[in-house]
Amino acid sequence: MAENNPASRMTYGGYLRIEDLLKLQDGPQGYSPAPCNNELHFIIVHQSFELWFKLVLRELKEAYQLLSARSVDEQSIPQIVHHLERVTTIMNLMTHQWDVMQSLAPQEFLAFRDRLGTSSGFESWQMRELEVILGLDNSQRMGGMDPLAHMRKLVGEGKISQEVFNNFEEVSSQPSLNDVLNDWLGRTPINGSVSSDTDDEKIVLQFVEGHLAAMKEHGESVISHIVDIGHGDEGPVRSRIEAGIEGARSFLMPEGEISRSRAGLLFIESYRELPLLAWPRKLIDTVVELEQSMLLFRSHHARMVERMIGRRMGTGGSSGVDYLDATLKYRIFVDLWSVRTLLVKRDALPDVNNLEFYGFAQS
C-alpha cells in the first residue's frame, strides 16, 4: 500500500522543508564570502522576526474580519481576543529576541555592517503592513514618512515584487483595525440605549453629563483633601482639576458634538462589573496590552541599536537611534489610553439604568 512506501512517508524535515529553510541564511544570491558566525547570527534573528510577522499579520487579519462585521456576534469577541492575545505573546517573544542580538559586540557587528549596504529595517514591508492594519497614521511618523510611497519606490526599482506591492496597496486602502474598533465601540449600549434608538442621543448626553458631574464632585473632594493636609494651595490645585474636567468634556464632545465611540468606551470602562460588558472590557484590555507590547518591542530595539552602534547614522540613511526613539511616541489606539484619565472610582458614579439589559436583575 502507498502509505507503507518509505518514499511517500511524511517526515519532520519534509513537512517543515528544513533543507530549503536552512539554505536561506547564506545571504543574497552570489553573496561572497559566506557569512561569518556573527553575520549568520544577525541574519537568523532578523529572518525569525519576519517569520513571526507573517503569523502576526494572519492573526490580525482574522481579528479584523470578525470585528469589521456590520453586527459583531457576541460569540465572536472571545475569538477576536484570542487572535490579539497571540499577537501580544509573539511581540513579547520578539522583544526578548533583541537580547540575542545584544550578544553581538559592537566591533563584531562593524566587521560586516558595510555588507548590509543601504538596507534598512524600515524596508520590512511586513512590519509596515502591521502598522497600517492596526491604524498608525502617517502624520505620527517621523518626518511624515509615507510607507506606501516608499513601497512604490521599491517596486519601481525592482527591490520588491509587484505582488507584495499590490497586497500592501490593498491593505492601505481599507479601514484599519482602529477604525473598525471605534465603529464597534460606537454601537455600545449606554444605559440600555443603542445607537438606532430614537432617544439615544439624549440618553448618551445624559450619561456624559452625569459622568462629568461625578468628576467635578470627586474633584472638589480632592481639592479639599489636598488643601487640608497642606500639600498645595486651592488656586493652583483647582486650576489643574478644572482643566482635567474640561479636557474630559473635549474628549467626549469634540467640537461640541457627542463622540458615541468615546462615550461607549467610557461606559465599558466605568461599569466593568456588568456581565454583558465582560468580553467587551476584555477586548479593550487586550488591545491596550497589544500596543504596549509593541512599545516594549520598539524600546528594546532602540536600546539594542544604541548599545551596538551608538548614535551613528542608520544603514538606510536614517538618524539611527534618534529615529527609533521617535517611534516610541507612536500611539495607535489613542482613545483607549486617553479614557483612563477620565475614570472615576465606581462608588462615585451614577447608577446604571436598565440593569437587567446588562445581565443583572433588578432587586
Secondary structure in CASP SS format (residue, H / E / C, confidence):
PFRMAT SS
TARGET T0000
AUTHOR 0000-0000-0000
METHOD secondary structure of the structure
MODEL  1
M C 1.00
A H 1.00
E H 1.00
N H 1.00
N C 1.00
P H 1.00
A H 1.00
S H 1.00
R C 1.00
M C 1.00
T C 1.00
Y H 1.00
G H 1.00
G H 1.00
Y H 1.00
L H 1.00
R C 1.00
I H 1.00
E H 1.00
D H 1.00
L H 1.00
L H 1.00
K C 1.00
L C 1.00
Q C 1.00
D C 1.00
G C 1.00
P C 1.00
Q C 1.00
G C 1.00
Y C 1.00
S C 1.00
P C 1.00
A C 1.00
P C 1.00
C C 1.00
N H 1.00
N H 1.00
E H 1.00
L H 1.00
H H 1.00
F H 1.00
I H 1.00
I H 1.00
V H 1.00
H H 1.00
Q H 1.00
S H 1.00
F H 1.00
E H 1.00
L H 1.00
W H 1.00
F H 1.00
K H 1.00
L H 1.00
V H 1.00
L H 1.00
R H 1.00
E H 1.00
L H 1.00
K H 1.00
E H 1.00
A H 1.00
Y H 1.00
Q H 1.00
L H 1.00
L H 1.00
S C 1.00
A C 1.00
R C 1.00
S C 1.00
V C 1.00
D C 1.00
E C 1.00
Q C 1.00
S H 1.00
I H 1.00
P H 1.00
Q H 1.00
I H 1.00
V H 1.00
H H 1.00
H H 1.00
L H 1.00
E H 1.00
R H 1.00
V H 1.00
T H 1.00
T H 1.00
I H 1.00
M H 1.00
N H 1.00
L H 1.00
M H 1.00
T H 1.00
H H 1.00
Q H 1.00
W H 1.00
D H 1.00
V H 1.00
M H 1.00
Q C 1.00
S C 1.00
L C 1.00
A C 1.00
P H 1.00
Q H 1.00
E H 1.00
F H 1.00
L H 1.00
A H 1.00
F H 1.00
R H 1.00
D H 1.00
R H 1.00
L H 1.00
G C 1.00
T C 1.00
S C 1.00
S C 1.00
G H 1.00
F H 1.00
E H 1.00
S C 1.00
W H 1.00
Q H 1.00
M H 1.00
R H 1.00
E H 1.00
L H 1.00
E H 1.00
V H 1.00
I H 1.00
L H 1.00
G C 1.00
L C 1.00
D C 1.00
N H 1.00
S H 1.00
Q H 1.00
R C 1.00
M H 1.00
G H 1.00
G H 1.00
M C 1.00
D C 1.00
P H 1.00
L H 1.00
A H 1.00
H H 1.00
M H 1.00
R H 1.00
K H 1.00
L H 1.00
V H 1.00
G H 1.00
E C 1.00
G C 1.00
K C 1.00
I C 1.00
S C 1.00
Q H 1.00
E H 1.00
V H 1.00
F H 1.00
N H 1.00
N H 1.00
F H 1.00
E H 1.00
E H 1.00
V H 1.00
S H 1.00
S C 1.00
Q C 1.00
P C 1.00
S C 1.00
L H 1.00
N H 1.00
D H 1.00
V H 1.00
L H 1.00
N H 1.00
D H 1.00
W H 1.00
L H 1.00
G C 1.00
R C 1.00
T C 1.00
P C 1.00
I E 1.00
N C 1.00
G C 1.00
S E 1.00
V C 1.00
S C 1.00
S C 1.00
D C 1.00
T C 1.00
D C 1.00
D H 1.00
E H 1.00
K H 1.00
I H 1.00
V H 1.00
L H 1.00
Q H 1.00
F H 1.00
V H 1.00
E H 1.00
G H 1.00
H H 1.00
L H 1.00
A H 1.00
A H 1.00
M H 1.00
K H 1.00
E H 1.00
H H 1.00
G H 1.00
E H 1.00
S H 1.00
V H 1.00
I H 1.00
S H 1.00
H H 1.00
I H 1.00
V H 1.00
D H 1.00
I C 1.00
G C 1.00
H C 1.00
G C 1.00
D C 1.00
E H 1.00
G H 1.00
P H 1.00
V H 1.00
R H 1.00
S H 1.00
R H 1.00
I H 1.00
E H 1.00
A H 1.00
G H 1.00
I H 1.00
E H 1.00
G H 1.00
A H 1.00
R H 1.00
S H 1.00
F H 1.00
L H 1.00
M C 1.00
P H 1.00
E H 1.00
G H 1.00
E C 1.00
I C 1.00
S C 1.00
R H 1.00
S H 1.00
R H 1.00
A H 1.00
G H 1.00
L H 1.00
L H 1.00
F H 1.00
I H 1.00
E H 1.00
S H 1.00
Y C 1.00
R C 1.00
E C 1.00
L C 1.00
P H 1.00
L H 1.00
L H 1.00
A H 1.00
W H 1.00
P H 1.00
R H 1.00
K H 1.00
L H 1.00
I H 1.00
D H 1.00
T H 1.00
V H 1.00
V H 1.00
E H 1.00
L H 1.00
E H 1.00
Q H 1.00
S H 1.00
M H 1.00
L H 1.00
L H 1.00
F H 1.00
R H 1.00
S H 1.00
H H 1.00
H H 1.00
A H 1.00
R H 1.00
M H 1.00
V H 1.00
E H 1.00
R H 1.00
M H 1.00
I H 1.00
G C 1.00
R C 1.00
R C 1.00
M C 1.00
G C 1.00
T C 1.00
G C 1.00
G C 1.00
S C 1.00
S C 1.00
G C 1.00
V H 1.00
D H 1.00
Y H 1.00
L H 1.00
D H 1.00
A H 1.00
T H 1.00
L H 1.00
K H 1.00
Y C 1.00
R C 1.00
I C 1.00
F C 1.00
V H 1.00
D H 1.00
L H 1.00
W H 1.00
S H 1.00
V H 1.00
R H 1.00
T H 1.00
L H 1.00
L C 1.00
V C 1.00
K C 1.00
R H 1.00
D H 1.00
A H 1.00
L C 1.00
P C 1.00
D C 1.00
V C 1.00
N C 1.00
N C 1.00
L H 1.00
E H 1.00
F H 1.00
Y H 1.00
G C 1.00
F C 1.00
A C 1.00
Q C 1.00
S C 1.00
END
